Structure formats: C-alpha cells, structure tokens
Amino acid sequence: MDTTLRHRQGAPRPAAGEPPATSPAPPAGDPSWPRLVAGLAEELQQGDWSYPWQLAPGVGARCSAPSARSLAWTFAATIERPCRDALLLDTEPSALVLGAGDGPLAHWLLDWGAEQVVAWESAGTGLDRARQIREQLGLAERRLSFHSGAEAPSGSFTVVVIAPAATTDPAPRAAALAAARDLCAIAAPGEDADRVARAGVKAGISPIELIQPPRYAHPAYVLGERVTLIGSPAVAA
C-alpha cells in the first residue's frame, strides 16, 4: 500500500512499527532545518501528539502512544482501496472524516483522490495542530477544512470515514452516515461491531461488511479488539 502524502516534499509516510527518532523542533538559527509555520515549533516542543508526523528529515511530532503509527496505518491500509475506487468514480470526489485528530486520515483521503475533505472533531482536540500541519504542507483551506462542535458538518460526500478516535455520541455519527453518497468506512471496538452495524443500517447504509485487516496489521485488529466496517447507501427500489 502506498499511503505517501504526495502534496509536498517532506510530507509523512505511514509505516507499520515504531516511528523513527525525531527532533521536535529545529535548533534556533540553524539554516539547514526547514522553516516551520508560526506556532508549529512550539507545538512540536510540547509533544503528546496523536500521530507521529514526519514533516521533514529529522523534524517530526512525538507521539503519546508508541503504537499510534501502526494503528493508523492498519486502518488506512484496510480502507484505502474501496475509498480510492469510490473517489475515482465520482465526478466531484469529496470526503468527510469524523474523529479527525491531528488530521492524517484527511490527508490520505486527498492523496487517494478526494478534491475536498472536511474533517471534524467533537471537542476540537488537536485541530489547531491539524491546521498548522495543513499550512506547513501548503494546502488550501478550500481543499482541507477542519471543524469542531456538537454537530458534524452537513452535506453530501462521496466517502465518509468514521475514525477510531471519533466520538461515541450517536447523533454526529448518524448524521455522518446519512451524508455518505457512495461509501462509508467505520472503525469500531470489536465488542461494539454489531451495534455499530445496526446503527449504519438504520441510517441507510446497507449492506455493511466486516473487512479483514491487511498483513502486518496492528495486533488490536488481528485479535478483533478493533474492527473495520465498510458499507454503501442502500439503493431505493
């Protein structure tokens, strides 16, 4: 699977396993290090990111969870092909991400063919960082926008992705499911798979399938502690 973010040189490349050693911010006055957008160096110094971004050789975010890269890679590898296919077939390919975090899934969806991605977090956690990453990578807000609040953004999207970090509040999830035109991909705890699938059917997503994880998947997906569900809106008879 090629999930390299090709928007700009130096964008992150997901890979299974632990992230390489990085320095959180460039030494002051060192011209050999890349120039970072306002505020990003300070954020990198703070650490505790949800995803180990690699912004340039030797410059990246330190992650609070050592397995975060592998977890993100597993979910992305599982949904990449169906998302690519759905986006390719749409004349106006777009995507909605519920549970955006620092934004890696939103960037991957752009790489997979979306012309516009809307990303949402219920409490706005990490969205300031996500906006800084967007600016650092030179992406326009019209292509990639980040939102927060009690309600998920309304509209119609080719692909809707409900990420592992998405809120457990059923209202935004139901609204997001209803916004899918062609495909919905959902990450869920294994014990909640049946309940989440029923909620998808209630929102008009049918059939819903359990998708097997790829080789070298994170153990949480191999053991069924996390699952990935894929479905499409039901076609009216």
C-alpha positions as CSV (number, residue, x, y, z in Angstrom):
1,M,0.0,0.0,0.0
2,D,1.3,3.4,-0.9
3,T,0.0,6.0,1.5
4,T,2.7,8.5,1.0
5,L,1.3,12.1,1.2
6,R,2.4,13.5,-2.1
7,H,1.1,17.0,-1.6
8,R,4.5,18.4,-1.0
9,Q,8.0,17.1,-0.5
10,G,8.7,16.1,3.1
11,A,5.1,15.0,3.9
12,P,4.8,12.0,6.1
13,R,4.9,8.3,5.0
14,P,3.0,6.0,7.2
15,A,4.6,2.7,8.0
16,A,4.0,-0.2,10.4
17,G,6.2,-0.3,13.5
18,E,7.6,2.4,15.7
19,P,8.3,6.0,14.4
20,P,11.9,6.9,13.7
21,A,13.7,9.1,16.1
22,T,13.0,12.8,15.5
23,S,13.8,16.2,16.9
24,P,10.7,18.0,17.9
25,A,11.8,21.4,16.6
26,P,14.8,22.9,14.8
27,P,17.6,24.4,16.8
28,A,17.4,28.2,16.8
29,G,19.3,29.8,13.9
30,D,20.1,26.6,12.1
31,P,19.6,27.3,8.4
32,S,19.8,23.7,7.5
33,W,16.5,22.9,9.1
34,P,13.1,23.6,7.4
35,R,11.2,26.8,8.2
36,L,8.1,26.0,10.2
37,V,4.8,28.0,10.2
38,A,4.0,30.2,13.1
39,G,3.3,28.3,16.3
40,L,4.2,24.8,15.0
41,A,7.7,24.7,16.5
42,E,6.2,25.4,19.9
43,E,3.6,22.7,19.4
44,L,6.2,20.2,18.4
45,Q,8.2,21.0,21.6
46,Q,5.1,20.2,23.7
47,G,4.9,16.6,22.4
48,D,2.0,14.3,23.1
49,W,0.7,14.3,19.5
50,S,-1.9,11.7,18.5
51,Y,0.1,10.8,15.3
52,P,3.9,10.9,14.7
53,W,4.0,13.3,11.8
54,Q,7.3,13.5,9.8
55,L,7.4,17.0,8.4
56,A,11.0,16.8,7.1
57,P,14.1,14.7,7.6
58,G,14.7,14.8,11.4
59,V,11.7,17.0,12.1
60,G,8.5,15.5,13.4
61,A,6.0,15.1,16.2
62,R,6.5,13.0,19.2
63,C,3.5,10.7,19.9
64,S,2.0,9.9,23.2
65,A,1.2,6.3,22.2
66,P,4.1,4.2,20.7
67,S,1.6,2.1,18.7
68,A,-0.2,5.1,17.1
69,R,1.6,4.8,13.8
70,S,0.8,1.1,13.4
71,L,-2.8,1.7,14.4
72,A,-3.3,4.5,11.9
73,W,-1.5,2.5,9.1
74,T,-3.7,-0.5,9.7
75,F,-7.0,1.3,9.4
76,A,-5.8,3.3,6.4
77,A,-4.5,0.2,4.6
78,T,-7.8,-1.5,5.2
79,I,-10.0,1.2,3.7
80,E,-7.6,2.6,1.0
81,R,-8.8,0.5,-2.0
82,P,-12.5,0.9,-1.5
83,C,-12.1,4.7,-0.8
84,R,-9.9,5.1,-3.9
85,D,-12.4,3.2,-6.1
86,A,-15.4,5.3,-4.8
87,L,-13.5,8.6,-5.3
88,L,-12.3,7.7,-8.7
89,L,-15.8,7.0,-10.0
90,D,-17.3,10.3,-8.7
91,T,-17.1,13.5,-10.8
92,E,-16.9,15.6,-7.7
93,P,-15.0,13.4,-5.2
94,S,-15.2,14.5,-1.6
95,A,-14.8,13.1,1.8
96,L,-15.9,13.6,5.4
97,V,-13.8,12.4,8.3
98,L,-15.4,12.0,11.8
99,G,-12.7,11.9,14.5
100,A,-10.1,13.8,12.6
101,G,-7.5,14.1,15.4
102,D,-4.3,15.7,14.0
103,G,-5.5,15.0,10.5
104,P,-3.6,12.0,9.0
105,L,-6.7,10.3,7.6
106,A,-7.9,13.6,6.0
107,H,-4.5,13.9,4.2
108,W,-4.6,10.3,3.0
109,L,-8.1,10.9,1.5
110,L,-6.7,13.8,-0.5
111,D,-3.9,11.5,-1.7
112,W,-6.5,8.8,-2.6
113,G,-8.4,11.2,-4.9
114,A,-10.7,13.5,-2.9
115,E,-10.8,17.0,-4.3
116,Q,-12.2,18.3,-1.0
117,V,-12.0,16.8,2.5
118,V,-14.0,18.1,5.6
119,A,-12.6,16.9,8.9
120,W,-14.5,17.1,12.2
121,E,-13.8,16.6,15.9
122,S,-16.5,17.0,18.6
123,A,-14.3,18.9,21.0
124,G,-11.8,20.4,18.6
125,T,-8.9,18.3,20.2
126,G,-5.9,18.6,18.0
127,L,-7.5,20.8,15.3
128,D,-5.2,23.7,15.9
129,R,-2.3,21.3,15.3
130,A,-4.1,19.9,12.2
131,R,-4.5,23.4,10.8
132,Q,-0.8,24.1,11.3
133,I,0.1,20.9,9.6
134,R,-2.1,21.9,6.7
135,E,-0.4,25.2,6.4
136,Q,3.0,23.7,6.7
137,L,2.2,21.4,3.8
138,G,0.9,24.2,1.7
139,L,-2.7,23.1,1.4
140,A,-5.6,25.5,0.8
141,E,-8.5,25.5,3.3
142,R,-11.0,25.0,0.5
143,R,-9.4,21.6,-0.1
144,L,-8.9,20.6,3.5
145,S,-11.0,22.2,6.3
146,F,-11.2,21.3,10.0
147,H,-14.3,21.8,12.1
148,S,-15.5,21.1,15.7
149,G,-18.7,21.4,17.6
150,A,-21.7,19.4,18.8
151,E,-22.9,18.5,15.3
152,A,-21.0,17.0,12.4
153,P,-20.8,19.1,9.2
154,S,-23.9,18.7,6.9
155,G,-23.7,18.0,3.2
156,S,-23.2,15.1,0.9
157,F,-19.8,13.3,0.5
158,T,-18.6,10.6,-1.8
159,V,-16.9,8.9,1.2
160,V,-17.5,9.2,4.9
161,V,-14.8,7.8,7.3
162,I,-15.6,7.4,10.9
163,A,-12.1,7.1,12.5
164,P,-11.2,5.2,15.7
165,A,-11.0,8.4,17.6
166,A,-14.5,9.5,16.6
167,T,-17.0,10.5,19.3
168,T,-19.2,7.8,20.8
169,D,-22.1,10.2,20.6
170,P,-24.6,8.5,18.2
171,A,-26.1,11.8,16.8
172,P,-23.0,13.0,14.9
173,R,-22.3,9.5,13.8
174,A,-25.8,9.1,12.4
175,A,-25.6,12.4,10.6
176,A,-22.2,11.4,9.1
177,L,-23.6,8.1,7.9
178,A,-26.5,9.8,6.3
179,A,-24.1,12.1,4.4
180,A,-22.4,9.3,2.5
181,R,-23.2,9.1,-1.2
182,D,-21.1,6.1,-2.2
183,L,-19.2,4.6,0.7
184,C,-18.8,4.6,4.5
185,A,-15.9,3.2,6.4
186,I,-16.2,2.8,10.2
187,A,-13.7,1.8,12.8
188,A,-15.2,0.3,15.9
189,P,-14.3,-1.6,19.0
190,G,-14.8,-5.3,18.4
191,E,-17.5,-5.7,21.1
192,D,-19.5,-2.9,19.5
193,A,-19.4,-4.1,15.9
194,D,-23.0,-5.4,15.9
195,R,-24.4,-2.3,17.5
196,V,-22.5,0.0,15.1
197,A,-23.6,-2.1,12.1
198,R,-27.2,-1.8,13.2
199,A,-26.8,2.0,13.5
200,G,-25.4,2.1,10.0
201,V,-28.4,0.1,8.6
202,K,-30.8,2.4,10.4
203,A,-29.0,5.4,8.7
204,G,-29.5,3.8,5.3
205,I,-26.1,2.1,4.9
206,S,-26.7,-1.5,3.7
207,P,-25.2,-3.9,3.3
208,I,-22.4,-3.5,5.8
209,E,-19.4,-5.8,5.7
210,L,-16.6,-6.6,8.1
211,I,-13.3,-6.1,6.3
212,Q,-10.3,-8.2,7.2
213,P,-7.1,-6.3,8.2
214,P,-4.0,-6.4,5.9
215,R,-0.9,-8.4,6.6
216,Y,1.3,-6.9,9.3
217,A,-1.8,-5.3,10.9
218,H,-1.7,-3.9,14.4
219,P,-2.5,-6.7,16.9
220,A,-5.6,-4.9,18.1
221,Y,-7.1,-5.5,14.6
222,V,-5.7,-9.1,14.3
223,L,-7.3,-10.1,17.7
224,G,-10.6,-8.4,16.9
225,E,-10.3,-5.7,19.6
226,R,-10.9,-3.3,16.7
227,V,-12.8,-3.9,13.5
228,T,-13.4,-2.1,10.3
229,L,-16.8,-2.0,8.7
230,I,-17.5,-0.9,5.1
231,G,-20.9,-0.2,3.6
232,S,-22.7,1.8,0.9
233,P,-26.1,3.6,1.0
234,A,-29.0,1.4,0.2
235,V,-30.3,1.8,-3.4
236,A,-34.0,2.6,-3.5
237,A,-36.1,0.0,-5.4
